[in-house]
Amino acid sequence: MKLISLLLVMITLVTFWRVRECEFINCDDPIYVSENPHIRDGLTWEGIEWAFGADLFFNSPNADYWQPVTFLSRMVDIQLFGLDPSMHHLMNLMFHVLNTLLLFHVLRRMTGETERSAWVAAFFAAHPLQVEAVAWVTQRKDMLSGFFWMLTICAYVRYVSVSSGLSRWSRYGVVVLMFGLGLMSKPMGVTLPFVLLLLDFWPLNRAGFHWKDRGKWMGLALEKSPLLLFSIMSYGITLLSPDMRFYRASVGMEIGNILISYVTYLAKTIFPHHLAIFYPRPAGPLPVEQLAGSLLILALISFWVVRWAGRRPFCFVGWCWFVGTLVPVIGLNDLGDRFTYLPMVGIFIMIVWGISLSPVRRISAGVVLTIFIIASVFQLRHWKNSLALFEHALEVDADNYPSHNNLGEAYLRQGKFDQARAHFIRALQINPDYALAHCNLGYALVQKNRIHEAIGHFHRALKIDPHLSAAHCNLGVALVQQGKMGEAIRHYLESLKINPDDPEAHNNLGNALLRLERTRESIRCYARALRIKPDYAEAHYNLGNALVLEDRMKEAIEHYLQAIRIKPDYALAHYNLGVCLLQQGHGKKGARPAPNRRPFDPKDP
């Protein structure tokens, strides 16, 4: 037991140890982790209050759905390690190690099969599809959801081992508690009551696959009713979240996409290849041959597992585990490897329990495991940074328009505007209604002083998605360039109405107000931007300029110094600091600070 556990730990660490070299990526990590104003200060009472309230009592652009346990976990990381991405990735890896050990423990305890349980856990640990969940900091929610999922099953096995008494109900309370924490990590755990019913059939053998057992099944279903109530509540909260946007299509298109998605996930579990961060739906109708083939494959497997459920219960349970746990995400617009984190366990159970463990097959399993490890190590290299990740995604699928957009954003952050613009244009050629690409293309055009074209793309983005705060903010930037201050201020305010915690929008609004000589209002805007993002060098600089106009020289000097501490090569801040020092009695009176020659910085995409 101890030796097997040690081997599982070593397999997981060898496979994913280089995850410590990965950076934050520009997809979701800034919004939910590295630039999230509510968690970047670590554990604070304000942050804890936000974590439990976001997308439950109020909407927040920094929360895609209610996941307070996940947010608290990220706050703890920042409290301990700051914003060092290597430590955030290693914490993800730690949870993956724990989940692997828990899976081995719970399977061995339920089935009594140590070796088979170890093989399932090893495949789970090293599979290339797990790279996305481990190497993407935002996917801590998958790690935590899996952790509490496994603890719930462990607690459930302890509960069913006692037939009556107070101890039995206290153990059931632990089941409910672990399940609740799992739902508060990621609502994908809503299917766990269904999985517990499967485990009642096999391997716990609490009821058979016969009509005469219907009374037992009714009792077992009633036993899960508190968990089912939690699932319904969690699912309802998730559906009410404004960030949970589902692809809207005809019923036929939806069903067809679901069939193809299931077969895609099955194929990538058995033969992991052409892996990317996400797989967007192709535009236009789905190929008839894919629909027919997917329907046939799923129908044949489902018929077979039901037909042999009595003699091969592990196949029935494994297949239903795989199909059932994918239900909450199978209708989403973009597929993602992370969604298979727990569902793949069902396929491994089917395969490992479905074969005899002869010496030849043990060697074959070892070869497969070695291939998984090597493939995961190579796949992990693509997650080193945003450029590597999205360049690889486009090698897998040249028409992956979200990857074109994200690769363009990565080039924008490096100041390579021409390369960025090319990728935004390509994304829009593939999907002309991609609002974010319109917004980012507009940003790139502003950098080239092509203001009129930029404004056209911002308007198109807002026509597609009126709630895209970045488009409102960037449109304000372009309007300022045209001298249309009133319109610009209106769009800045609309951006802040959608996302009140956007420091760039507060800063840009302050700049527009300062141009209109509404100095005191601009000071309030800069101060708000700095409360949200204390290391915002441009806001410190702009606040210094506004304070000079109010003859508050000492405060202005402090903010210029702050800007220089954050950004040592900030030439304008150095110059204006010198001017202020002169005015403080070290030189000629009446000198004025240089205006910011780039005062209206567009919002970062």
C-alpha positions as CSV (number, residue, x, y, z in Angstrom):
1,M,0.0,0.0,0.0
2,K,2.6,2.5,1.0
3,L,4.9,1.5,-1.8
4,I,2.1,1.9,-4.4
5,S,1.1,5.3,-2.9
6,L,4.8,6.4,-3.2
7,L,4.9,5.2,-6.8
8,L,1.8,7.1,-7.6
9,V,3.2,10.3,-6.1
10,M,6.4,9.8,-8.1
11,I,4.6,9.2,-11.3
12,T,2.5,12.4,-10.8
13,L,5.5,14.5,-9.9
14,V,7.7,13.2,-12.7
15,T,4.9,14.0,-15.2
16,F,4.1,17.5,-14.0
17,W,7.2,18.8,-12.2
18,R,8.0,21.3,-14.9
19,V,4.7,23.0,-14.4
20,R,6.6,25.2,-12.0
21,E,8.2,26.9,-15.1
22,C,4.8,28.0,-16.5
23,E,3.6,31.6,-16.3
24,F,0.1,33.0,-15.9
25,I,-1.6,32.9,-19.3
26,N,-3.7,35.7,-20.7
27,C,-6.9,33.6,-20.8
28,D,-8.9,34.0,-17.6
29,D,-5.8,34.1,-15.3
30,P,-5.7,37.9,-15.2
31,I,-9.5,38.2,-14.6
32,Y,-9.8,35.5,-11.9
33,V,-6.4,35.4,-10.3
34,S,-3.4,37.7,-11.1
35,E,-5.4,41.0,-11.6
36,N,-8.4,40.2,-9.6
37,P,-8.7,43.2,-7.2
38,H,-10.6,41.2,-4.6
39,I,-8.0,38.4,-4.1
40,R,-4.7,40.0,-5.0
41,D,-4.2,41.3,-1.4
42,G,-4.5,37.8,0.0
43,L,-6.9,36.9,2.8
44,T,-8.8,40.0,3.9
45,W,-12.3,40.4,5.4
46,E,-13.3,42.3,2.3
47,G,-12.0,39.6,0.1
48,I,-13.7,36.8,2.1
49,E,-17.0,38.7,1.9
50,W,-16.6,39.1,-1.8
51,A,-15.8,35.4,-2.3
52,F,-19.0,34.3,-0.6
53,G,-21.2,36.9,-2.3
54,A,-19.9,37.1,-5.9
55,D,-22.5,35.7,-8.3
56,L,-24.7,34.7,-5.4
57,F,-25.8,38.0,-3.9
58,F,-24.4,40.3,-6.6
59,N,-22.8,40.0,-10.0
60,S,-19.1,40.4,-10.3
61,P,-16.9,40.5,-13.5
62,N,-14.2,38.6,-11.6
63,A,-16.4,35.6,-10.9
64,D,-17.7,33.3,-13.6
65,Y,-20.0,31.5,-11.1
66,W,-20.3,30.9,-7.4
67,Q,-17.1,29.3,-6.2
68,P,-16.1,30.7,-2.8
69,V,-13.9,27.8,-1.8
70,T,-11.8,28.2,-4.9
71,F,-11.5,32.0,-4.4
72,L,-10.4,31.4,-0.8
73,S,-7.8,28.9,-2.0
74,R,-6.4,31.5,-4.4
75,M,-6.3,34.1,-1.6
76,V,-4.3,31.7,0.6
77,D,-1.8,31.2,-2.3
78,I,-1.4,35.0,-2.6
79,Q,-1.1,35.4,1.1
80,L,1.7,32.8,1.2
81,F,3.5,33.2,-2.1
82,G,2.3,36.5,-3.6
83,L,1.9,36.5,-7.4
84,D,4.7,34.0,-8.1
85,P,3.1,31.8,-10.8
86,S,5.4,28.9,-10.1
87,M,4.0,28.4,-6.6
88,H,0.4,28.7,-7.9
89,H,1.1,26.0,-10.4
90,L,2.8,23.8,-7.7
91,M,-0.3,24.1,-5.5
92,N,-2.4,22.8,-8.4
93,L,0.0,19.9,-8.7
94,M,-0.2,19.2,-5.0
95,F,-4.0,18.9,-5.3
96,H,-3.6,16.6,-8.3
97,V,-1.3,14.4,-6.3
98,L,-3.9,14.2,-3.4
99,N,-6.7,13.4,-5.9
100,T,-4.7,10.6,-7.3
101,L,-4.0,9.1,-3.9
102,L,-7.7,9.5,-2.9
103,L,-8.8,7.8,-6.1
104,F,-6.6,4.8,-5.4
105,H,-7.7,4.6,-1.8
106,V,-11.4,4.8,-2.5
107,L,-11.3,2.3,-5.3
108,R,-9.2,-0.2,-3.3
109,R,-11.5,0.2,-0.3
110,M,-14.7,-0.3,-2.4
111,T,-13.5,-3.2,-4.6
112,G,-10.7,-4.9,-2.6
113,E,-8.6,-4.8,-5.8
114,T,-5.3,-3.1,-5.0
115,E,-3.6,-3.6,-8.4
116,R,-6.5,-2.6,-10.6
117,S,-7.1,0.5,-8.4
118,A,-3.5,1.4,-8.7
119,W,-3.6,1.2,-12.5
120,V,-6.7,3.4,-12.7
121,A,-5.1,6.0,-10.4
122,A,-1.8,5.9,-12.4
123,F,-3.7,6.5,-15.7
124,F,-5.7,9.3,-14.1
125,A,-2.5,10.9,-12.7
126,A,-0.4,10.9,-15.9
127,H,-3.0,11.3,-18.7
128,P,-2.2,14.1,-21.2
129,L,-5.7,15.5,-20.9
130,Q,-4.9,16.4,-17.3
131,V,-2.2,18.9,-18.4
132,E,-4.8,21.6,-18.9
133,A,-6.3,21.3,-15.4
134,V,-2.9,21.2,-13.7
135,A,-1.0,23.8,-15.8
136,W,-3.8,26.4,-16.0
137,V,-3.9,28.4,-12.7
138,T,-7.5,29.3,-13.2
139,Q,-8.4,25.6,-13.2
140,R,-7.8,25.4,-9.4
141,K,-11.5,24.9,-9.3
142,D,-11.1,21.5,-11.1
143,M,-8.4,20.4,-8.6
144,L,-10.6,21.4,-5.6
145,S,-13.8,20.0,-7.1
146,G,-12.0,16.7,-7.7
147,F,-10.5,16.8,-4.1
148,F,-13.9,17.2,-2.4
149,W,-15.5,14.7,-4.9
150,M,-13.0,12.0,-3.8
151,L,-13.5,12.9,-0.1
152,T,-17.3,12.7,-0.5
153,I,-17.0,9.2,-1.9
154,C,-14.6,8.2,0.9
155,A,-17.1,9.6,3.4
156,Y,-19.9,7.8,1.6
157,V,-18.1,4.4,1.8
158,R,-17.6,4.9,5.5
159,Y,-21.3,5.8,5.9
160,V,-22.5,2.6,4.1
161,S,-20.2,0.4,6.2
162,V,-22.3,1.1,9.3
163,S,-25.9,-0.2,9.3
164,S,-27.4,1.9,12.1
165,G,-26.9,4.2,15.0
166,L,-25.8,7.7,15.7
167,S,-22.4,7.1,14.1
168,R,-24.1,6.3,10.7
169,W,-25.9,9.7,10.6
170,S,-22.8,11.6,11.7
171,R,-20.9,10.0,8.9
172,Y,-23.7,11.0,6.5
173,G,-23.3,14.5,7.7
174,V,-19.6,14.4,6.6
175,V,-20.8,13.2,3.2
176,V,-23.1,16.3,2.9
177,L,-20.4,18.6,4.1
178,M,-17.8,17.3,1.6
179,F,-20.3,17.4,-1.2
180,G,-21.2,21.0,-0.3
181,L,-17.6,22.1,-0.3
182,G,-17.2,20.5,-3.7
183,L,-20.1,22.4,-5.1
184,M,-18.6,25.6,-3.6
185,S,-15.4,24.8,-5.5
186,K,-17.0,24.2,-8.9
187,P,-20.7,23.3,-9.7
188,M,-19.7,20.5,-12.0
189,G,-20.0,18.3,-9.0
190,V,-23.8,18.4,-9.3
191,T,-23.7,14.9,-10.8
192,L,-22.1,13.2,-7.8
193,P,-25.4,11.9,-6.3
194,F,-26.0,10.1,-9.6
195,V,-22.5,8.6,-9.3
196,L,-23.1,7.5,-5.7
197,L,-26.2,5.6,-7.0
198,L,-24.0,3.9,-9.6
199,L,-21.5,2.9,-6.8
200,D,-24.5,1.4,-4.9
201,F,-24.9,-1.0,-7.8
202,W,-21.2,-1.7,-8.2
203,P,-18.9,-2.2,-6.4
204,L,-20.9,-1.6,-3.1
205,N,-23.6,-4.1,-4.2
206,R,-26.4,-2.4,-2.2
207,A,-28.9,-3.3,-4.9
208,G,-29.0,-5.4,-8.0
209,F,-29.9,-4.9,-11.7
210,H,-33.3,-6.6,-11.4
211,W,-37.0,-5.5,-11.3
212,K,-37.4,-7.0,-7.8
213,D,-34.8,-4.5,-6.5
214,R,-36.9,-1.5,-7.4
215,G,-37.9,-1.0,-3.7
216,K,-34.2,-0.9,-2.7
217,W,-33.5,1.6,-5.5
218,M,-36.3,3.9,-4.3
219,G,-34.8,3.8,-0.8
220,L,-31.3,4.5,-2.1
221,A,-32.6,7.4,-4.2
222,L,-34.4,8.9,-1.2
223,E,-31.2,8.6,0.8
224,K,-29.5,10.9,-1.8
225,S,-32.3,13.5,-1.6
226,P,-30.4,16.0,0.6
227,L,-27.5,15.8,-1.9
228,L,-29.9,16.2,-4.8
229,L,-31.4,19.3,-3.2
230,F,-27.9,20.8,-3.0
231,S,-27.3,19.9,-6.6
232,I,-30.5,21.7,-7.7
233,M,-29.6,24.8,-5.7
234,S,-26.1,24.9,-7.1
235,Y,-27.3,24.4,-10.6
236,G,-29.9,27.1,-10.2
237,I,-27.3,29.6,-8.9
238,T,-25.0,28.8,-11.8
239,L,-27.7,29.3,-14.4
240,L,-28.5,32.7,-12.9
241,S,-24.9,33.8,-13.3
242,P,-24.6,36.4,-16.2
243,D,-21.3,34.9,-17.2
244,M,-22.7,31.5,-18.0
245,R,-23.4,32.0,-21.6
246,F,-24.4,29.0,-23.6
247,Y,-24.3,28.6,-27.3
248,R,-27.7,29.2,-28.7
249,A,-28.7,27.0,-31.7
250,S,-31.6,24.9,-32.9
251,V,-32.5,21.8,-30.9
252,G,-31.1,19.6,-33.7
253,M,-27.8,21.5,-33.7
254,E,-27.6,21.1,-29.9
255,I,-28.2,17.4,-30.0
256,G,-25.8,16.9,-32.8
257,N,-23.1,18.9,-31.0
258,I,-23.6,16.8,-27.8
259,L,-23.2,13.5,-29.7
260,I,-20.0,14.7,-31.4
261,S,-18.6,16.2,-28.2
262,Y,-19.1,12.9,-26.3
263,V,-17.2,10.9,-29.0
264,T,-14.5,13.6,-29.2
265,Y,-13.9,13.3,-25.4
266,L,-14.0,9.5,-25.6
267,A,-11.5,9.5,-28.5
268,K,-9.1,11.9,-26.7
269,T,-9.3,9.8,-23.5
270,I,-8.4,6.6,-25.3
271,F,-6.0,8.2,-27.8
272,P,-4.9,11.7,-26.7
273,H,-3.8,13.6,-29.7
274,H,-4.1,17.1,-31.2
275,L,-4.7,18.6,-27.8
276,A,-5.3,22.3,-27.4
277,I,-6.6,24.7,-24.7
278,F,-10.1,24.6,-26.3
279,Y,-11.9,23.4,-29.4
280,P,-14.5,25.9,-30.6
281,R,-17.5,24.7,-32.6
282,P,-17.1,25.0,-36.4
283,A,-19.3,27.6,-38.1
284,G,-22.2,26.2,-40.2
285,P,-24.0,22.9,-40.1
286,L,-22.4,19.9,-38.5
287,P,-21.1,17.2,-40.9
288,V,-23.7,14.5,-41.5
289,E,-21.1,11.7,-41.4
290,Q,-19.8,12.8,-38.0
291,L,-23.3,13.0,-36.6
292,A,-24.2,9.5,-37.9
293,G,-20.9,8.0,-36.8
294,S,-21.1,9.6,-33.3
295,L,-24.7,8.4,-32.9
296,L,-23.8,4.8,-33.9
297,I,-20.7,4.6,-31.6
298,L,-22.6,5.9,-28.6
299,A,-25.6,3.7,-29.3
300,L,-23.5,0.5,-29.7
301,I,-21.5,1.1,-26.5
302,S,-24.6,2.0,-24.5
303,F,-26.5,-1.1,-25.8
304,W,-23.5,-3.3,-24.9
305,V,-23.0,-2.0,-21.4
306,V,-26.7,-2.3,-20.6
307,R,-26.9,-5.8,-22.1
308,W,-24.0,-7.0,-20.0
309,A,-24.7,-5.0,-16.9
310,G,-25.4,-8.1,-14.8
311,R,-22.1,-9.9,-15.8
312,R,-19.9,-6.8,-16.2
313,P,-21.3,-4.2,-13.8
314,F,-18.1,-2.3,-13.9
315,C,-18.6,-1.5,-17.6
316,F,-22.1,-0.2,-16.9
317,V,-20.9,1.9,-14.0
318,G,-17.8,3.2,-15.8
319,W,-19.8,4.2,-18.9
320,C,-22.5,5.9,-17.0
321,W,-19.9,7.7,-14.9
322,F,-18.3,9.0,-18.0
323,V,-21.5,10.0,-19.7
324,G,-23.2,11.4,-16.6
325,T,-20.4,13.5,-15.2
326,L,-20.0,15.3,-18.6
327,V,-23.7,16.4,-18.7
328,P,-23.2,19.8,-17.0
329,V,-20.6,20.9,-19.6
330,I,-21.4,18.9,-22.8
331,G,-23.6,21.7,-24.2
332,L,-21.0,24.5,-23.9
333,N,-19.8,26.4,-26.9
334,D,-16.1,25.4,-26.6
335,L,-14.9,22.0,-25.6
336,G,-11.9,21.8,-23.2
337,D,-9.6,19.1,-21.9
338,R,-10.2,20.2,-18.3
339,F,-13.8,19.0,-18.5
340,T,-12.6,15.4,-18.6
341,Y,-10.7,15.7,-15.3
342,L,-13.2,13.4,-13.4
343,P,-15.2,11.8,-16.3
344,M,-12.2,10.0,-17.6
345,V,-12.1,7.9,-14.4
346,G,-15.2,6.0,-15.7
347,I,-13.4,4.9,-18.9
348,F,-10.3,3.8,-17.0
349,I,-12.6,1.7,-14.7
350,M,-14.2,0.0,-17.8
351,I,-10.8,-0.8,-19.3
352,V,-8.8,-1.9,-16.3
353,W,-11.6,-4.1,-14.8
354,G,-12.5,-5.4,-18.2
355,I,-9.2,-7.1,-18.9
356,S,-7.4,-9.9,-17.1
357,L,-4.1,-8.8,-15.5
358,S,-1.8,-11.3,-17.3
359,P,2.0,-10.6,-17.4
360,V,1.7,-9.5,-21.1
361,R,-1.1,-7.1,-20.3
362,R,0.7,-5.7,-17.3
363,I,3.6,-4.9,-19.6
364,S,1.2,-3.4,-22.1
365,A,-0.3,-1.2,-19.4
366,G,3.1,-0.1,-18.3
367,V,3.9,0.9,-21.9
368,V,0.7,2.8,-22.2
369,L,1.4,4.6,-18.9
370,T,4.9,5.5,-20.1
371,I,3.5,6.9,-23.3
372,F,1.0,9.0,-21.3
373,I,3.8,10.3,-19.1
374,I,6.0,11.3,-22.1
375,A,3.0,12.8,-24.0
376,S,2.1,14.9,-20.9
377,V,5.7,16.1,-20.5
378,F,5.7,17.3,-24.1
379,Q,2.2,18.8,-23.9
380,L,3.3,20.7,-20.7
381,R,5.9,22.6,-22.8
382,H,3.1,24.4,-24.7
383,W,1.8,25.8,-21.4
384,K,5.0,27.7,-20.6
385,N,3.4,31.1,-21.6
386,S,0.6,32.5,-23.7
387,L,2.6,32.7,-26.9
388,A,3.6,29.1,-26.8
389,L,0.2,27.9,-25.8
390,F,-1.8,29.7,-28.5
391,E,0.7,29.1,-31.3
392,H,0.4,25.4,-30.5
393,A,-3.4,25.6,-30.5
394,L,-3.2,27.1,-34.0
395,E,-0.9,24.3,-35.1
396,V,-3.6,21.9,-34.0
397,D,-6.4,23.9,-35.7
398,A,-5.6,26.9,-37.9
399,D,-9.3,28.0,-37.7
400,N,-9.3,28.2,-33.9
401,Y,-10.6,31.8,-33.7
402,P,-10.4,32.2,-29.9
403,S,-6.7,31.1,-30.1
404,H,-6.1,33.7,-32.8
405,N,-7.6,36.3,-30.5
406,N,-5.6,35.3,-27.5
407,L,-2.4,35.1,-29.5
408,G,-3.1,38.6,-30.7
409,E,-3.5,39.7,-27.1
410,A,-0.1,38.2,-26.3
411,Y,1.5,40.1,-29.1
412,L,-0.2,43.3,-27.9
413,R,1.3,43.0,-24.5
414,Q,4.7,42.8,-26.2
415,G,4.0,45.9,-28.3
416,K,3.9,43.9,-31.6
417,F,0.8,45.6,-33.0
418,D,1.1,44.4,-36.6
419,Q,1.4,40.8,-35.6
420,A,-1.5,41.2,-33.2
421,R,-3.7,42.9,-35.8
422,A,-3.1,40.1,-38.3
423,H,-4.4,37.5,-35.8
424,F,-7.5,39.6,-34.8
425,I,-8.3,40.0,-38.5
426,R,-8.0,36.2,-39.0
427,A,-10.2,35.6,-36.0
428,L,-12.9,37.8,-37.5
429,Q,-12.6,36.2,-40.9
430,I,-13.5,32.9,-39.2
431,N,-16.1,34.3,-36.9
432,P,-17.3,37.8,-37.9
433,D,-19.5,38.1,-34.8
434,Y,-16.6,37.6,-32.3
435,A,-17.1,40.8,-30.2
436,L,-13.8,40.5,-28.3
437,A,-11.7,40.3,-31.5
438,H,-13.5,43.4,-32.8
439,C,-12.6,45.2,-29.5
440,N,-9.0,44.1,-29.6
441,L,-8.6,44.9,-33.3
442,G,-9.9,48.4,-32.5
443,Y,-7.2,48.7,-29.7
444,A,-4.5,47.7,-32.2
445,L,-5.7,50.3,-34.7
446,V,-5.7,53.0,-32.0
447,Q,-2.0,52.3,-31.5
448,K,-1.5,52.9,-35.2
449,N,-3.5,56.2,-35.0
450,R,-6.2,54.7,-37.3
451,I,-8.9,56.1,-35.0
452,H,-11.8,56.1,-37.5
453,E,-11.4,52.4,-38.3
454,A,-11.0,51.6,-34.6
455,I,-14.2,53.3,-33.7
456,G,-16.0,51.2,-36.3
457,H,-14.8,48.0,-34.6
458,F,-15.7,49.2,-31.1
459,H,-19.2,50.0,-32.3
460,R,-19.5,46.5,-33.9
461,A,-18.3,44.9,-30.7
462,L,-20.9,46.7,-28.7
463,K,-23.6,45.8,-31.2
464,I,-22.8,42.2,-30.7
465,D,-22.2,42.4,-27.0
466,P,-23.5,45.6,-25.3
467,H,-22.1,44.5,-22.0
468,L,-18.4,44.2,-23.1
469,S,-16.9,46.8,-20.8
470,A,-13.5,46.8,-22.5
471,A,-15.2,48.0,-25.8
472,H,-16.8,50.9,-23.9
473,C,-13.5,51.8,-22.3
474,N,-11.5,51.6,-25.5
475,L,-14.2,53.5,-27.5
476,G,-13.8,56.2,-24.9
477,V,-10.1,56.3,-25.6
478,A,-10.7,56.7,-29.3
479,L,-13.3,59.4,-28.8
480,V,-10.8,61.4,-26.6
481,Q,-8.4,61.3,-29.5
482,Q,-11.1,63.0,-31.6
483,G,-11.7,65.6,-28.9
484,K,-15.2,64.2,-28.1
485,M,-14.9,64.4,-24.4
486,G,-18.6,64.2,-23.5
487,E,-19.1,61.0,-25.5
488,A,-15.9,59.5,-24.2
489,I,-17.0,60.2,-20.6
490,R,-20.4,58.5,-21.3
491,H,-18.7,55.4,-22.5
492,Y,-16.2,55.3,-19.6
493,L,-19.2,55.6,-17.2
494,E,-20.9,52.8,-19.0
495,S,-17.8,50.6,-18.8
496,L,-17.7,51.3,-15.0
497,K,-21.3,50.5,-14.7
498,I,-20.6,47.0,-16.1
499,N,-17.3,46.6,-14.3
500,P,-16.9,48.9,-11.3
501,D,-13.5,47.5,-10.5
502,D,-11.7,48.3,-13.7
503,P,-8.7,50.5,-12.8
504,E,-8.0,51.4,-16.4
505,A,-11.5,52.8,-16.9
506,H,-11.2,54.9,-13.7
507,N,-7.8,56.2,-14.8
508,N,-9.0,57.0,-18.3
509,L,-12.1,58.8,-16.9
510,G,-9.9,60.8,-14.7
511,N,-7.8,61.8,-17.7
512,A,-10.9,63.0,-19.6
513,L,-12.1,65.0,-16.6
514,L,-8.7,66.5,-16.2
515,R,-8.8,67.7,-19.8
516,L,-12.1,69.4,-19.0
517,E,-10.4,71.0,-16.0
518,R,-12.6,69.1,-13.6
519,T,-9.6,68.5,-11.4
520,R,-11.1,67.4,-8.2
521,E,-13.3,64.8,-9.9
522,S,-10.3,63.5,-11.8
523,I,-8.4,63.1,-8.5
524,R,-11.2,60.9,-7.1
525,C,-11.1,58.8,-10.3
526,Y,-7.3,58.2,-9.9
527,A,-7.6,57.5,-6.2
528,R,-10.3,54.9,-7.0
529,A,-8.0,53.3,-9.7
530,L,-5.2,53.1,-7.1
531,R,-7.4,51.5,-4.5
532,I,-8.2,48.8,-7.0
533,K,-4.6,48.4,-8.4
534,P,-2.0,50.0,-6.0
535,D,0.9,49.2,-8.4
536,Y,-0.7,51.1,-11.3
537,A,2.2,53.4,-12.3
538,E,0.2,55.5,-14.8
539,A,-2.5,56.3,-12.3
540,H,0.1,57.4,-9.8
541,Y,1.6,59.7,-12.4
542,N,-1.7,61.1,-13.5
543,L,-2.7,61.7,-9.9
544,G,0.5,63.6,-9.4
545,N,-0.3,65.8,-12.3
546,A,-3.8,66.6,-11.0
547,L,-2.4,67.3,-7.5
548,V,0.1,69.8,-9.0
549,L,-2.8,71.7,-10.5
550,E,-4.4,71.8,-7.0
551,D,-1.0,73.1,-5.6
552,R,-0.7,70.0,-3.5
553,M,3.0,69.6,-4.3
554,K,4.1,67.3,-1.4
555,E,1.4,64.7,-2.3
556,A,2.2,65.0,-6.0
557,I,5.9,64.3,-5.3
558,E,4.9,61.1,-3.4
559,H,2.9,59.8,-6.3
560,Y,5.6,60.6,-8.8
561,L,8.0,58.6,-6.6
562,Q,5.5,55.7,-6.4
563,A,5.2,55.7,-10.2
564,I,9.1,55.6,-10.5
565,R,9.3,52.8,-7.9
566,I,6.9,50.7,-9.9
567,K,8.3,51.7,-13.3
568,P,11.9,52.9,-12.9
569,D,12.2,53.9,-16.6
570,Y,9.1,56.2,-16.5
571,A,10.7,59.2,-18.1
572,L,7.8,61.6,-17.7
573,A,7.5,60.8,-14.0
574,H,11.2,61.5,-13.5
575,Y,10.8,64.8,-15.4
576,N,7.7,66.0,-13.5
577,L,9.2,65.0,-10.2
578,G,12.2,67.2,-11.0
579,V,9.9,70.1,-11.9
580,C,8.0,69.7,-8.6
581,L,11.3,69.6,-6.6
582,L,12.3,72.9,-8.3
583,Q,9.0,74.4,-7.3
584,Q,9.6,73.3,-3.7
585,G,12.5,75.8,-3.5
586,H,15.3,74.0,-5.2
587,G,15.1,76.1,-8.4
588,K,13.0,78.4,-10.4
589,K,9.5,79.2,-9.2
590,G,6.5,78.8,-11.4
591,A,7.7,75.8,-13.5
592,R,4.9,73.6,-14.7
593,P,5.0,69.8,-15.0
594,A,5.1,68.3,-18.5
595,P,1.7,67.1,-19.6
596,N,1.4,63.3,-20.1
597,R,2.1,62.9,-23.8
598,R,0.3,59.6,-23.6
599,P,-2.4,60.5,-21.1
600,F,-5.2,58.4,-22.4
601,D,-3.9,54.9,-22.2
602,P,-6.3,52.4,-23.8
603,K,-7.5,49.6,-21.6
604,D,-5.4,46.5,-21.9
605,P,-7.4,43.9,-23.8
